[in-house]
Amino acid sequence: MIFVIMQMSPIGVKQMDTDELRTKRQNKEVQLLDVRTENEFAGRSIRGAKNIPLHTLKKRINELNPSIETAVICQSGMRSLKASKLLQKHNFINVKNVRGGMNNWK
């Protein structure tokens, strides 16, 4: 019997690591959503990321393009996981949570 391990969390959200994010950003293949607070974002952020704090995402979801790949990041990966689920519920076609969040971004 062969088992295939997919890069998904237990709730069905695909994951990406920071190396994959870096490559996709260099190739302009992904929109990056940072769901941390405005203060966290101001302290340290990834150039070109769109900051929409998790608590405002439902109201501001129309600021994002649902038809292109969306990488979602926060500080550690927990808020971005919640945001990824929300985006999937709103028919975003390709959403990935950045594993480890900004804690893993170097």
Backbone as CSV, one residue per row, in Angstrom:
resi,resn,N_x,N_y,N_z,CA_x,CA_y,CA_z,C_x,C_y,C_z
1,MET,0.840,-1.169,0.000,0.000,0.000,0.000,0.894,1.245,0.000
2,ILE,0.577,2.198,-0.847,1.357,3.430,-0.961,0.521,4.584,-0.422
3,PHE,1.163,5.391,0.412,0.499,6.572,0.960,1.141,7.817,0.367
4,VAL,0.323,8.741,-0.043,0.812,10.010,-0.570,0.564,11.073,0.483
5,ILE,1.603,11.801,0.832,1.476,12.878,1.812,1.368,14.190,1.056
6,MET,0.268,14.874,1.260,0.059,16.161,0.604,0.382,17.279,1.576
7,GLN,0.748,18.422,1.039,1.042,19.580,1.867,-0.249,20.300,2.204
8,MET,-1.018,19.691,3.089,-2.279,20.287,3.495,-2.396,20.204,5.000
9,SER,-3.096,21.143,5.558,-3.379,21.100,6.982,-4.555,20.154,7.198
10,PRO,-4.856,19.824,8.432,-5.982,18.926,8.689,-7.327,19.437,8.174
11,ILE,-7.485,20.722,7.964,-8.775,21.244,7.524,-8.828,21.479,6.021
12,GLY,-7.830,21.052,5.276,-7.880,21.127,3.833,-7.288,22.367,3.203
13,VAL,-6.545,23.145,3.921,-5.894,24.324,3.356,-4.490,23.924,2.922
14,LYS,-4.161,24.204,1.676,-2.817,23.906,1.183,-1.805,24.788,1.902
15,GLN,-0.592,24.277,2.007,0.488,24.987,2.688,1.618,25.289,1.706
16,MET,2.362,26.334,1.971,3.595,26.608,1.240,4.619,27.078,2.258
17,ASP,5.884,26.790,1.996,6.921,27.288,2.896,7.440,28.616,2.367
18,THR,8.293,29.257,3.129,8.764,30.592,2.748,9.669,30.552,1.520
19,ASP,10.353,29.444,1.277,11.178,29.330,0.066,10.300,29.320,-1.182
20,GLU,9.205,28.569,-1.136,8.271,28.545,-2.266,7.654,29.922,-2.475
21,LEU,7.306,30.592,-1.391,6.752,31.941,-1.493,7.743,32.881,-2.164
22,ARG,8.988,32.822,-1.756,10.022,33.689,-2.325,10.131,33.459,-3.840
23,THR,10.151,32.210,-4.266,10.255,31.885,-5.695,9.046,32.398,-6.466
24,LYS,7.861,32.152,-5.954,6.644,32.588,-6.644,6.563,34.112,-6.724
25,ARG,7.016,34.797,-5.692,7.006,36.263,-5.717,7.996,36.793,-6.748
26,GLN,9.164,36.175,-6.839,10.152,36.608,-7.832,9.612,36.448,-9.246
27,ASN,8.824,35.402,-9.453,8.239,35.140,-10.766,6.875,35.805,-10.956
28,LYS,6.472,36.610,-9.975,5.196,37.336,-10.014,4.011,36.395,-10.249
29,GLU,4.021,35.254,-9.556,2.987,34.242,-9.737,1.945,34.233,-8.630
30,VAL,2.026,35.142,-7.665,1.166,35.026,-6.493,0.867,36.407,-5.912
31,GLN,-0.348,36.580,-5.387,-0.632,37.771,-4.582,-0.424,37.376,-3.125
32,LEU,0.198,38.256,-2.374,0.521,37.962,-0.980,-0.355,38.796,-0.063
33,LEU,-1.103,38.110,0.781,-1.988,38.748,1.752,-1.408,38.565,3.144
34,ASP,-1.150,39.668,3.831,-0.654,39.656,5.210,-1.821,40.035,6.114
35,VAL,-2.234,39.111,6.987,-3.420,39.337,7.816,-3.080,39.772,9.242
36,ARG,-1.845,40.195,9.470,-1.476,40.702,10.791,-2.068,42.098,10.989
37,THR,-1.967,42.599,12.203,-2.463,43.947,12.486,-1.620,44.981,11.745
38,GLU,-2.159,46.177,11.633,-1.424,47.253,10.973,-0.109,47.545,11.686
39,ASN,-0.101,47.497,13.014,1.131,47.743,13.767,2.175,46.664,13.509
40,GLU,1.756,45.408,13.489,2.691,44.323,13.183,3.266,44.497,11.782
41,PHE,2.396,44.826,10.831,2.807,45.006,9.440,3.798,46.159,9.312
42,ALA,3.533,47.255,10.027,4.422,48.421,9.979,5.796,48.097,10.563
43,GLY,5.830,47.204,11.535,7.097,46.847,12.163,8.009,46.025,11.277
44,ARG,7.429,45.123,10.509,8.210,44.252,9.620,7.250,43.621,8.631
45,SER,7.537,43.776,7.348,6.651,43.213,6.333,7.449,42.824,5.095
46,ILE,6.787,42.116,4.216,7.379,41.707,2.949,6.934,42.707,1.891
47,ARG,7.892,43.259,1.164,7.582,44.264,0.147,6.551,43.719,-0.845
48,GLY,5.538,44.510,-1.106,4.505,44.137,-2.062,3.324,43.399,-1.461
49,ALA,3.413,43.048,-0.181,2.301,42.346,0.468,1.136,43.307,0.684
50,LYS,-0.059,42.780,0.579,-1.275,43.551,0.858,-1.669,43.273,2.298
51,ASN,-1.748,44.316,3.120,-2.111,44.145,4.524,-3.608,44.349,4.710
52,ILE,-4.285,43.264,5.036,-5.690,43.309,5.424,-5.784,42.493,6.710
53,PRO,-5.835,43.158,7.865,-5.904,42.412,9.127,-7.077,41.429,9.132
54,LEU,-6.873,40.302,9.770,-7.875,39.237,9.779,-9.255,39.744,10.185
55,HIS,-9.315,40.603,11.190,-10.627,41.060,11.676,-11.371,41.949,10.675
56,THR,-10.695,42.411,9.617,-11.349,43.235,8.593,-11.491,42.513,7.253
57,LEU,-11.013,41.292,7.168,-10.949,40.596,5.878,-12.321,40.419,5.225
58,LYS,-13.332,40.053,5.975,-14.668,39.865,5.380,-15.148,41.131,4.677
59,LYS,-14.907,42.280,5.295,-15.364,43.555,4.732,-14.526,43.985,3.531
60,ARG,-13.265,43.541,3.490,-12.338,44.028,2.464,-11.944,42.966,1.439
61,ILE,-12.631,41.848,1.443,-12.250,40.722,0.593,-12.248,41.088,-0.894
62,ASN,-13.074,42.073,-1.277,-13.146,42.484,-2.683,-11.891,43.217,-3.157
63,GLU,-10.956,43.508,-2.267,-9.692,44.140,-2.661,-8.713,43.125,-3.257
64,LEU,-9.072,41.858,-3.200,-8.204,40.784,-3.684,-8.779,40.157,-4.944
65,ASN,-7.906,39.581,-5.757,-8.322,38.896,-6.974,-8.519,37.409,-6.668
66,PRO,-9.749,36.908,-6.727,-9.997,35.508,-6.373,-9.523,34.505,-7.419
67,SER,-9.147,34.979,-8.608,-8.812,34.054,-9.692,-7.318,33.775,-9.829
68,ILE,-6.489,34.364,-8.976,-5.056,34.056,-9.017,-4.621,33.470,-7.676
69,GLU,-3.474,32.808,-7.680,-2.986,32.179,-6.457,-2.776,33.227,-5.365
70,THR,-3.229,32.898,-4.173,-3.116,33.794,-3.032,-2.350,33.097,-1.925
71,ALA,-1.236,33.691,-1.511,-0.478,33.210,-0.357,-0.873,34.078,0.824
72,VAL,-1.194,33.442,1.943,-1.658,34.169,3.121,-0.644,33.978,4.238
73,ILE,-0.232,35.095,4.845,0.797,35.048,5.883,0.359,35.854,7.102
74,CYS,0.825,35.430,8.268,0.661,36.180,9.515,1.976,36.031,10.277
75,GLN,1.953,36.111,11.579,3.197,35.982,12.332,3.655,34.533,12.439
76,SER,2.723,33.624,12.752,3.126,32.232,12.987,2.402,31.210,12.117
77,GLY,1.330,31.610,11.458,0.586,30.697,10.600,-0.819,30.383,11.066
78,MET,-1.206,30.852,12.239,-2.540,30.536,12.759,-3.623,31.465,12.193
79,ARG,-3.404,32.769,12.248,-4.397,33.698,11.689,-4.508,33.513,10.179
80,SER,-3.370,33.262,9.541,-3.405,33.068,8.092,-4.167,31.800,7.718
81,LEU,-4.137,30.796,8.570,-4.924,29.586,8.333,-6.419,29.911,8.370
82,LYS,-6.840,30.702,9.352,-8.247,31.132,9.424,-8.626,31.952,8.194
83,ALA,-7.732,32.859,7.798,-7.996,33.695,6.626,-8.078,32.845,5.360
84,SER,-7.220,31.851,5.249,-7.236,30.963,4.079,-8.570,30.240,3.961
85,LYS,-9.094,29.766,5.074,-10.403,29.103,5.071,-11.497,30.061,4.610
86,LEU,-11.433,31.299,5.078,-12.421,32.301,4.685,-12.352,32.562,3.178
87,LEU,-11.144,32.698,2.645,-10.988,32.931,1.208,-11.544,31.757,0.405
88,GLN,-11.279,30.548,0.858,-11.819,29.373,0.163,-13.347,29.392,0.152
89,LYS,-13.952,29.799,1.260,-15.415,29.881,1.325,-15.966,30.919,0.353
90,HIS,-15.123,31.898,0.001,-15.533,32.942,-0.940,-15.020,32.650,-2.351
91,ASN,-14.788,31.381,-2.633,-14.466,30.898,-3.982,-13.140,31.379,-4.554
92,PHE,-12.167,31.662,-3.705,-10.820,31.908,-4.210,-10.295,30.562,-4.696
93,ILE,-9.732,30.531,-5.913,-9.436,29.245,-6.542,-8.164,28.563,-6.041
94,ASN,-7.189,29.313,-5.589,-5.924,28.701,-5.187,-5.343,29.477,-4.011
95,VAL,-5.603,28.998,-2.815,-5.167,29.668,-1.585,-4.166,28.778,-0.869
96,LYS,-3.057,29.368,-0.434,-2.065,28.624,0.344,-1.674,29.417,1.582
97,ASN,-1.617,28.719,2.695,-1.167,29.289,3.960,0.355,29.186,4.020
98,VAL,1.029,30.263,4.406,2.490,30.239,4.521,2.861,29.647,5.874
99,ARG,3.412,28.455,5.833,3.763,27.696,7.035,4.809,28.451,7.862
100,GLY,4.489,28.673,9.142,5.428,29.345,10.042,5.392,30.857,9.965
101,GLY,4.699,31.407,8.977,4.515,32.847,8.850,5.798,33.662,8.852
102,MET,5.685,34.881,9.355,6.833,35.792,9.398,7.939,35.259,10.309
103,ASN,7.589,34.376,11.236,8.624,33.772,12.079,9.636,32.996,11.245
104,ASN,9.211,32.473,10.094,10.103,31.710,9.219,10.670,32.530,8.065
105,TRP,10.206,33.758,7.884,10.676,34.603,6.769,12.034,35.188,7.121
106,LYS,12.992,34.986,6.266,14.344,35.515,6.498,14.756,36.402,5.366
